[in-house]
Amino acid sequence: MSDALKHECGIALVRLLKPLEYYKEKYGTAFYGIQKMYLMMEKQHNRGQDGAGFASIKLDVEPGQRYISRVRSNHAQPIQDVFKQINDRINEELTAKPEIADDVQKIKSEIPYVGELFLGHVRYGTFGKNSIESVHPFLRQSNWMHRNLILAGNFNMTNVKELFENLVELGQHPKEMADTVTVMEKIGHFLDKEVMQLYQDCKTEGYSKREASPVIADRLDIAKILTRSAKNLDGGYAMAGLLGHGDAFVFRDPAGIRPAYYYQDDEVVVVASERPVIQTVFNVPFESVQEIDPGNALIIKKSGKVSMQQILEPTVKKACSFERIYFSRGSDAEIYQERKDLGKLILPAVLKSIDNDTDNTVFSYIPNTAETSFYGLVEAAQDFLNQRKNNYILENKNTLTAETLQELLAVKIRTEKVAIKDAKLRTFITEDSSRDDLVAHVYDVTYGVIKPTDNLVIIDDSIVRGTTLKMSIIKMMDRLKPKRIVIVSSAPQIRYPDCYGIDMAKLEGLVAFRAALALLKERNLYHIVDDVYAKCKAQENYLDTDVVNYVTAIYDQFTPEEISDKIAEMLSSPEINAEVKIIFQKVEDLHIACPKNLGDWYFTGDYPTPGGNRVVNRAFMNFYEGKDARAY
């Protein structure tokens, strides 16, 4: 994705199922769990670089001993900073007490972070906040072991205000109106109630207060707590929680919007936001890593018992397609093939744009994350060329000479690494995006590979705002003096805001929306904008379940090709000499390429939860009223 776009988060959970001595004997270290957590978080650094956090729980410790440890960082390299703090503390303790180096029980009791249950998180700040207080995991503390709650997640709720008001009605006084805080406090409320009820049951049964503690831990019904807590949640989420005594859970939203995968054997239970993370870190095959079912929670009791339990009724699965297009690492076997298919499926539109002239076309990609789609595009182009050669040979088989055949077979699809991104320059520029001349030089080009008769086809993952295309890429590509520049998006036109974790909250920031507005003005149809506003405004106080997405009317007057052509016109400038064309993937072909991830609301306006319709209408009203505000 050439446009900078903050997105997503990543979770990692490890539960060791054997005593620590087992890992010391088999793997040579009592720090096995910590080492695996480092790898799992590092393998997900693509999901968040604004902050990182780590929490651990020691099982079965004596009263007075610390059993919960947490460390968080919002430094420039937060994962490395988190584990530097952990390693420094471990080394400090081992240096001071070298005699405990081979005593696993003393290591566990005397060194923080060593335990059996671990939770990690990497974060992008979708609200622009990056204070240490915003970094997960969050901690809700109590002197009752069972009521300590640690929470981290990859989620965004559309109805934070409602959730906040629910807490107030319960008699709480939340410290802020943030989705992580409100969700944690709601789970905490029902956790408290369940613990107190179990305590009363134990008291009735004759247990002393101290005797009741392990009984409560054993009887605590995590599924029941989550079901009561999740009643009014509206959003996309994969949230992970640890309880002080050692229970753990990972809970996924009913539409499966946010991803979560798990693996279990007799040594560990592992959860991560991406499948290949688990495959690589634990060296297990693809088929051994499973998805947590939408609307379900993977529950790990202190005893080590693992179960999958339904918390909310699953809806139609709308897993985020952006995960497959861009966000997740392409090392996943399914995602790799899906991205290649995205490239293959868009070839017919590319051929049309270059008049089928592959001989005078150079294919390339930008940025590096579009490389896999580029492979698919080039493979399809090679198939097209091979078919052309076959047809020529069959039509001229009686007159074909060896020399002509050699010339024919020598023709290949031309590919070059044309665009080069200066990563350090990008980091510098994002601090002051008003520096237009610097923005124009985010990308550099490879000179000497393009002829004036050439088409230059560049494939990108997606086009969101179009800023980098306009300010940098198209200008730099034009310096190569091609006849035509074709920018290809492996994703469809992004027309609507996201409200489930991707930082696309404002309609006016989307180049497809701006293009549609421009077309409405040109064709004297701008009254539709007023009509849409009136309809959105009329629904302002409706229940979310009754709200309709009226913003779709902005696009209804035009074909996707008309909007693409207008985008190309808007992103060009008078000094560009080459003809500029922009091509987007069809939604139908996206679904063919990514059949398991049909969440496409940012392309179609078909939101998977009721809150999505309210958010898109609110975003439109903010645009219309000139408010620079988020819609949720």
MIKOL-425725 format. One record per residue (C-alpha): residue in three letters; x, y, z. Coordinates in steps of 0.1 Angstrom, whole numbers, plus 5000, padded with zeros to 4 digits. Example, Ala and Ser with C-alpha at 12.3 -4.5 7.8 and 13.67 -1.06 7.14 Angstrom:
% residues 2
   residu      u      v      w
      ALA   5123   4955   5078
      SER   5137   4989   5071
END
This chain:
% residues 632
   residu      u      v      w
      MET   5000   5000   5000
      SER   5017   5032   4988
      ASP   4996   5054   5011
      ALA   5006   5053   5047
      LEU   4977   5036   5067
      LYS   4978   5026   5103
      HIS   4959   4995   5110
      GLU   4951   4964   5130
      CYS   4969   4951   5160
      GLY   4985   4917   5169
      ILE   4980   4893   5198
      ALA   5001   4865   5210
      LEU   4992   4841   5238
      VAL   5012   4811   5251
      ARG   5001   4787   5279
      LEU   5027   4761   5289
      LEU   5010   4729   5298
      LYS   5040   4712   5315
      PRO   5060   4721   5346
      LEU   5089   4745   5339
      GLU   5114   4718   5347
      TYR   5101   4699   5316
      TYR   5111   4728   5292
      LYS   5145   4732   5310
      GLU   5152   4696   5305
      LYS   5139   4693   5269
      TYR   5149   4727   5255
      GLY   5177   4737   5278
      THR   5160   4768   5293
      ALA   5135   4777   5319
      PHE   5128   4808   5298
      TYR   5112   4788   5269
      GLY   5079   4806   5272
      ILE   5095   4841   5271
      GLN   5116   4832   5241
      LYS   5086   4819   5222
      MET   5067   4851   5231
      TYR   5095   4872   5217
      LEU   5095   4853   5184
      MET   5057   4855   5181
      MET   5055   4892   5187
      GLU   5085   4899   5164
      LYS   5068   4878   5137
      GLN   5038   4901   5140
      HIS   5056   4935   5140
      ASN   5039   4942   5107
      ARG   5006   4945   5127
      GLY   5017   4973   5150
      GLN   5048   4995   5156
      ASP   5034   5022   5178
      GLY   5036   5001   5210
      ALA   5041   4967   5224
      GLY   5033   4950   5257
      PHE   5039   4917   5275
      ALA   5023   4902   5306
      SER   5030   4869   5324
      ILE   5013   4849   5352
      LYS   5030   4824   5375
      LEU   5007   4795   5386
      ASP   5004   4782   5422
      VAL   5026   4807   5440
      GLU   5025   4813   5477
      PRO   5007   4844   5491
      GLY   5031   4873   5493
      GLN   5049   4863   5461
      ARG   5045   4884   5430
      TYR   5027   4864   5403
      ILE   5017   4890   5377
      SER   5043   4909   5357
      ARG   5037   4934   5329
      VAL   5059   4956   5308
      ARG   5049   4980   5280
      SER   5067   5003   5256
      ASN   5059   5030   5231
      HIS   5095   5035   5221
      ALA   5106   5037   5184
      GLN   5112   4999   5185
      PRO   5088   4988   5211
      ILE   5091   4950   5209
      GLN   5129   4952   5212
      ASP   5125   4976   5241
      VAL   5100   4954   5259
      PHE   5123   4923   5257
      LYS   5154   4944   5265
      GLN   5137   4954   5298
      ILE   5128   4917   5305
      ASN   5162   4904   5297
      ASP   5179   4932   5317
      ARG   5158   4923   5347
      ILE   5165   4885   5343
      ASN   5202   4890   5339
      GLU   5203   4914   5369
      GLU   5187   4887   5391
      LEU   5209   4859   5378
      THR   5240   4881   5383
      ALA   5230   4889   5419
      LYS   5220   4852   5426
      PRO   5241   4829   5404
      GLU   5233   4800   5426
      ILE   5197   4798   5413
      ALA   5207   4795   5376
      ASP   5199   4758   5376
      ASP   5171   4758   5402
      VAL   5139   4762   5381
      GLN   5116   4767   5411
      LYS   5138   4795   5425
      ILE   5140   4811   5390
      LYS   5102   4810   5389
      SER   5097   4824   5425
      GLU   5125   4850   5424
      ILE   5126   4863   5388
      PRO   5098   4883   5373
      TYR   5083   4874   5339
      VAL   5090   4837   5343
      GLY   5058   4818   5345
      GLU   5034   4795   5326
      LEU   5010   4819   5310
      PHE   5020   4848   5287
      LEU   5001   4875   5267
      GLY   5017   4898   5242
      HIS   5004   4927   5220
      VAL   5016   4949   5192
      ARG   4997   4980   5184
      TYR   4989   5007   5160
      GLY   4972   5037   5175
      THR   4941   5042   5153
      PHE   4930   5072   5173
      GLY   4964   5089   5170
      LYS   4972   5084   5207
      ASN   5005   5068   5215
      SER   5009   5074   5253
      ILE   5021   5044   5273
      GLU   4986   5043   5289
      SER   4971   5034   5256
      VAL   4994   5004   5251
      HIS   4980   4969   5258
      PRO   4978   4947   5278
      PHE   4955   4965   5302
      LEU   4955   4954   5338
      ARG   4925   4954   5363
      GLN   4939   4947   5397
      SER   4925   4931   5428
      ASN   4937   4914   5460
      TRP   4915   4885   5450
      MET   4936   4864   5427
      HIS   4906   4854   5405
      ARG   4895   4890   5400
      ASN   4927   4902   5385
      LEU   4921   4907   5347
      ILE   4947   4913   5320
      LEU   4932   4922   5286
      ALA   4947   4928   5251
      GLY   4931   4927   5218
      ASN   4928   4935   5181
      PHE   4896   4953   5181
      ASN   4875   4984   5176
      MET   4840   4990   5189
      THR   4815   5012   5171
      ASN   4794   5018   5202
      VAL   4818   5029   5228
      LYS   4794   5056   5241
      GLU   4767   5030   5247
      LEU   4791   5006   5264
      PHE   4803   5035   5286
      GLU   4768   5044   5296
      ASN   4761   5007   5304
      LEU   4789   5008   5329
      VAL   4776   5040   5345
      GLU   4742   5023   5348
      LEU   4759   4994   5366
      GLY   4772   5020   5392
      GLN   4808   5022   5379
      HIS   4828   5053   5373
      PRO   4850   5045   5343
      LYS   4882   5066   5341
      GLU   4878   5072   5303
      MET   4856   5065   5273
      ALA   4879   5042   5254
      ASP   4868   5009   5240
      THR   4896   4988   5257
      VAL   4887   5003   5291
      THR   4850   4999   5287
      VAL   4853   4963   5275
      MET   4877   4954   5303
      GLU   4855   4970   5329
      LYS   4824   4952   5316
      ILE   4841   4919   5317
      GLY   4856   4928   5351
      HIS   4821   4936   5364
      PHE   4807   4902   5356
      LEU   4838   4885   5367
      ASP   4834   4902   5401
      LYS   4798   4890   5403
      GLU   4806   4855   5394
      VAL   4834   4853   5419
      MET   4812   4866   5447
      GLN   4784   4842   5438
      LEU   4809   4813   5439
      TYR   4823   4825   5472
      GLN   4788   4825   5487
      ASP   4782   4790   5473
      CYS   4814   4778   5489
      LYS   4805   4795   5522
      THR   4772   4777   5522
      GLU   4789   4744   5515
      GLY   4812   4749   5546
      TYR   4844   4760   5530
      SER   4867   4784   5548
      LYS   4877   4816   5529
      ARG   4911   4802   5522
      GLU   4897   4768   5512
      ALA   4872   4785   5488
      SER   4899   4800   5466
      PRO   4909   4769   5446
      VAL   4873   4759   5444
      ILE   4863   4792   5429
      ALA   4892   4789   5404
      ASP   4880   4754   5394
      ARG   4843   4764   5391
      LEU   4847   4798   5374
      ASP   4827   4797   5342
      ILE   4845   4819   5317
      ALA   4820   4813   5290
      LYS   4792   4826   5312
      ILE   4811   4857   5321
      LEU   4819   4865   5285
      THR   4783   4859   5273
      ARG   4770   4884   5299
      SER   4798   4908   5291
      ALA   4794   4907   5253
      LYS   4757   4913   5251
      ASN   4759   4948   5236
      LEU   4793   4947   5218
      ASP   4793   4960   5183
      GLY   4825   4958   5164
      GLY   4853   4936   5151
      TYR   4874   4920   5178
      ALA   4898   4892   5188
      MET   4904   4898   5225
      ALA   4926   4878   5248
      GLY   4923   4878   5286
      LEU   4942   4863   5315
      LEU   4928   4859   5350
      GLY   4952   4861   5380
      HIS   4948   4825   5391
      GLY   4956   4811   5356
      ASP   4925   4809   5334
      ALA   4928   4824   5299
      PHE   4905   4831   5270
      VAL   4906   4844   5234
      PHE   4872   4856   5221
      ARG   4863   4864   5185
      ASP   4835   4886   5171
      PRO   4804   4868   5156
      ALA   4812   4879   5120
      GLY   4849   4868   5123
      ILE   4860   4903   5113
      ARG   4893   4902   5131
      PRO   4915   4870   5128
      ALA   4926   4846   5155
      TYR   4944   4812   5151
      TYR   4954   4786   5176
      TYR   4975   4755   5180
      GLN   4975   4729   5208
      ASP   4996   4699   5217
      ASP   5006   4683   5250
      GLU   5032   4710   5257
      VAL   5016   4743   5248
      VAL   4985   4761   5237
      VAL   4992   4790   5214
      VAL   4971   4818   5199
      ALA   4982   4845   5174
      SER   4966   4869   5149
      GLU   4983   4851   5120
      ARG   4987   4814   5111
      PRO   5023   4814   5098
      VAL   5035   4830   5130
      ILE   5025   4798   5149
      GLN   5038   4776   5121
      THR   5072   4792   5121
      VAL   5077   4797   5158
      PHE   5066   4762   5168
      ASN   5075   4744   5135
      VAL   5041   4729   5129
      PRO   5023   4722   5096
      PHE   4996   4744   5081
      GLU   4967   4720   5089
      SER   4976   4719   5126
      VAL   4968   4755   5131
      GLN   4931   4762   5134
      GLU   4909   4794   5134
      ILE   4890   4803   5165
      ASP   4854   4801   5153
      PRO   4835   4834   5150
      GLY   4814   4842   5181
      ASN   4834   4816   5201
      ALA   4860   4818   5228
      LEU   4890   4795   5231
      ILE   4890   4789   5269
      ILE   4921   4775   5287
      LYS   4914   4767   5324
      LYS   4941   4767   5350
      SER   4940   4729   5350
      GLY   4951   4729   5314
      LYS   4917   4719   5300
      VAL   4911   4736   5266
      SER   4876   4741   5251
      MET   4860   4761   5223
      GLN   4827   4775   5235
      GLN   4801   4797   5217
      ILE   4796   4831   5234
      LEU   4775   4848   5208
      GLU   4755   4834   5179
      PRO   4777   4836   5148
      THR   4764   4858   5119
      VAL   4773   4856   5083
      LYS   4811   4854   5082
      LYS   4826   4887   5070
      ALA   4863   4882   5078
      CYS   4883   4913   5068
      SER   4895   4910   5032
      PHE   4922   4936   5038
      GLU   4939   4910   5059
      ARG   4944   4890   5027
      ILE   4951   4919   5004
      TYR   4977   4937   5026
      PHE   4978   4935   5064
      SER   4987   4899   5071
      ARG   5021   4885   5062
      GLY   5022   4869   5028
      SER   5040   4838   5041
      ASP   5006   4822   5049
      ALA   5001   4795   5022
      GLU   4965   4806   5015
      ILE   4972   4843   5015
      TYR   5002   4839   4992
      GLN   4979   4821   4966
      GLU   4951   4846   4971
      ARG   4974   4875   4964
      LYS   4987   4859   4933
      ASP   4951   4853   4922
      LEU   4943   4890   4927
      GLY   4970   4898   4902
      LYS   4959   4872   4877
      LEU   4922   4882   4879
      ILE   4929   4918   4870
      LEU   4949   4911   4839
      PRO   4920   4914   4814
      ALA   4915   4950   4825
      VAL   4952   4956   4822
      LEU   4953   4942   4787
      LYS   4925   4964   4777
      SER   4943   4995   4790
      ILE   4974   4987   4770
      ASP   4955   4976   4738
      ASN   4969   4940   4744
      ASP   5004   4953   4735
      THR   5025   4933   4759
      ASP   5056   4936   4737
      ASN   5058   4973   4745
      THR   5049   4971   4781
      VAL   5070   4969   4813
      PHE   5054   4954   4844
      SER   5065   4964   4879
      TYR   5051   4968   4914
      ILE   5050   4993   4943
      PRO   5054   4989   4972
      ASN   5072   4957   4982
      THR   5040   4942   4997
      ALA   5025   4942   4962
      GLU   5051   4918   4950
      THR   5030   4887   4953
      SER   5001   4902   4933
      PHE   5027   4912   4908
      TYR   5038   4876   4904
      GLY   5002   4866   4897
      LEU   4998   4894   4872
      VAL   5030   4885   4853
      GLU   5022   4848   4853
      ALA   4988   4856   4837
      ALA   5004   4879   4812
      GLN   5029   4852   4803
      ASP   5000   4828   4798
      PHE   4984   4854   4775
      LEU   5016   4858   4755
      ASN   5021   4820   4753
      GLN   4986   4816   4739
      ARG   4993   4843   4713
      LYS   5025   4825   4703
      ASN   5006   4792   4700
      ASN   4979   4808   4678
      TYR   5006   4823   4656
      ILE   5024   4789   4652
      LEU   4992   4771   4644
      GLU   4981   4797   4619
      ASN   5015   4798   4601
      LYS   5028   4762   4606
      ASN   5032   4756   4569
      THR   5054   4787   4563
      LEU   5072   4790   4597
      THR   5110   4791   4595
      ALA   5135   4782   4622
      GLU   5146   4818   4623
      THR   5111   4832   4627
      LEU   5103   4806   4653
      GLN   5134   4816   4673
      GLU   5124   4852   4672
      LEU   5089   4844   4683
      LEU   5100   4823   4712
      ALA   5124   4850   4723
      VAL   5096   4874   4730
      LYS   5090   4876   4768
      ILE   5070   4896   4793
      ARG   5092   4925   4804
      THR   5095   4930   4841
      GLU   5116   4955   4860
      LYS   5121   4969   4895
      VAL   5112   5004   4885
      ALA   5102   5020   4918
      ILE   5124   5021   4950
      LYS   5111   5033   4983
      ASP   5133   5053   5006
      ALA   5120   5040   5040
      LYS   5140   5064   5061
      LEU   5127   5093   5041
      ARG   5092   5081   5046
      THR   5097   5080   5084
      PHE   5110   5115   5083
      ILE   5083   5129   5061
      THR   5054   5116   5081
      GLU   5064   5139   5108
      ASP   5056   5169   5085
      SER   5034   5159   5055
      SER   5033   5195   5043
      ARG   5067   5192   5028
      ASP   5056   5186   4993
      ASP   5090   5184   4977
      LEU   5101   5158   5002
      VAL   5069   5138   4997
      ALA   5076   5138   4960
      HIS   5109   5120   4966
      VAL   5096   5092   4988
      TYR   5101   5069   4958
      ASP   5131   5068   4934
      VAL   5131   5052   4900
      THR   5154   5030   4880
      TYR   5166   5049   4849
      GLY   5173   5034   4815
      VAL   5147   5005   4814
      ILE   5118   5023   4798
      LYS   5115   5034   4762
      PRO   5093   5063   4749
      THR   5071   5037   4732
      ASP   5064   5017   4763
      ASN   5035   5013   4786
      LEU   5045   5012   4823
      VAL   5022   4990   4844
      ILE   5026   4994   4882
      ILE   5006   4972   4905
      ASP   4998   4984   4941
      ASP   4979   4966   4969
      SER   4953   4993   4971
      ILE   4947   5030   4967
      VAL   4932   5048   4997
      ARG   4938   5085   4996
      GLY   4960   5087   4965
      THR   4983   5113   4981
      THR   5015   5094   4974
      LEU   5004   5085   4939
      LYS   4998   5121   4931
      MET   5027   5137   4949
      SER   5054   5111   4943
      ILE   5048   5079   4923
      ILE   5032   5092   4891
      LYS   5056   5122   4889
      MET   5086   5099   4894
      MET   5074   5074   4868
      ASP   5068   5101   4843
      ARG   5105   5110   4845
      LEU   5112   5077   4827
      LYS   5092   5091   4798
      PRO   5068   5062   4791
      LYS   5040   5065   4766
      ARG   5014   5055   4792
      ILE   5014   5049   4830
      VAL   4989   5023   4842
      ILE   4984   5021   4880
      VAL   4968   4989   4890
      SER   4951   4983   4924
      SER   4948   4947   4934
      ALA   4919   4959   4957
      PRO   4886   4975   4946
      GLN   4879   5012   4951
      ILE   4878   5021   4988
      ARG   4846   5040   4990
      TYR   4836   5039   5027
      PRO   4852   5043   5061
      ASP   4863   5014   5083
      CYS   4852   5012   5119
      TYR   4866   4979   5130
      GLY   4903   4986   5134
      ILE   4917   5002   5102
      ASP   4925   5039   5104
      MET   4901   5050   5077
      ALA   4876   5071   5096
      LYS   4869   5100   5073
      LEU   4851   5099   5040
      GLU   4868   5130   5025
      GLY   4901   5113   5028
      LEU   4892   5086   5003
      VAL   4901   5094   4967
      ALA   4871   5074   4954
      PHE   4847   5095   4974
      ARG   4863   5128   4962
      ALA   4861   5115   4926
      ALA   4824   5107   4930
      LEU   4817   5142   4943
      ALA   4836   5157   4914
      LEU   4815   5137   4889
      LEU   4783   5148   4907
      LYS   4793   5184   4903
      GLU   4803   5180   4866
      ARG   4769   5164   4858
      ASN   4748   5188   4878
      LEU   4738   5160   4902
      TYR   4752   5175   4934
      HIS   4717   5178   4949
      ILE   4722   5141   4956
      VAL   4747   5151   4983
      ASP   4720   5173   5000
      ASP   4695   5144   4997
      VAL   4719   5119   5013
      TYR   4727   5143   5041
      ALA   4690   5149   5049
      LYS   4684   5111   5050
      CYS   4714   5105   5072
      LYS   4703   5134   5095
      ALA   4668   5120   5098
      GLN   4683   5087   5112
      GLU   4706   5104   5137
      ASN   4686   5091   5168
      TYR   4676   5058   5154
      LEU   4686   5025   5169
      ASP   4716   5011   5151
      THR   4695   4981   5139
      ASP   4672   5005   5121
      VAL   4699   5027   5104
      VAL   4703   5024   5066
      ASN   4735   5032   5048
      TYR   4724   5060   5024
      VAL   4759   5070   5014
      THR   4758   5044   4987
      ALA   4737   5068   4966
      ILE   4768   5090   4961
      TYR   4782   5063   4938
      ASP   4750   5049   4923
      GLN   4750   5073   4893
      PHE   4784   5061   4880
      THR   4801   5029   4867
      PRO   4833   5019   4885
      GLU   4852   5027   4853
      GLU   4839   5063   4853
      ILE   4851   5068   4889
      SER   4885   5052   4881
      ASP   4889   5076   4851
      LYS   4880   5105   4873
      ILE   4906   5094   4899
      ALA   4932   5091   4872
      GLU   4924   5127   4861
      MET   4925   5140   4897
      LEU   4959   5123   4905
      SER   4975   5136   4873
      SER   4989   5171   4870
      PRO   4996   5194   4840
      GLU   5033   5186   4840
      ILE   5027   5149   4835
      ASN   5034   5140   4799
      ALA   5024   5103   4799
      GLU   4988   5092   4796
      VAL   4977   5081   4831
      LYS   4952   5053   4837
      ILE   4941   5037   4870
      ILE   4925   5003   4872
      PHE   4908   4987   4902
      GLN   4900   4951   4910
      LYS   4863   4941   4907
      VAL   4846   4932   4939
      GLU   4834   4900   4923
      ASP   4869   4890   4915
      LEU   4881   4899   4950
      HIS   4855   4874   4963
      ILE   4868   4848   4939
      ALA   4904   4853   4950
      CYS   4896   4855   4987
      PRO   4866   4832   4992
      LYS   4870   4828   5030
      ASN   4873   4865   5037
      LEU   4842   4882   5023
      GLY   4843   4913   5045
      ASP   4841   4941   5019
      TRP   4823   4970   5036
      TYR   4850   4995   5027
      PHE   4844   4987   4990
      THR   4807   4980   4990
      GLY   4792   4997   5021
      ASP   4778   4964   5032
      TYR   4788   4966   5069
      PRO   4787   4934   5090
      THR   4773   4950   5121
      PRO   4745   4975   5127
      GLY   4770   5000   5141
      GLY   4788   5002   5108
      ASN   4758   5019   5091
      ARG   4756   5045   5118
      VAL   4793   5052   5115
      VAL   4792   5057   5077
      ASN   4763   5080   5080
      ARG   4780   5099   5108
      ALA   4811   5102   5086
      PHE   4791   5117   5058
      MET   4774   5142   5081
      ASN   4808   5152   5095
      PHE   4820   5158   5059
      TYR   4788   5177   5050
      GLU   4790   5199   5081
      GLY   4827   5205   5077
      LYS   4836   5188   5110
      ASP   4871   5174   5113
      ALA   4861   5146   5136
      ARG   4860   5108   5137
      ALA   4827   5091   5132
      TYR   4831   5067   5162
END
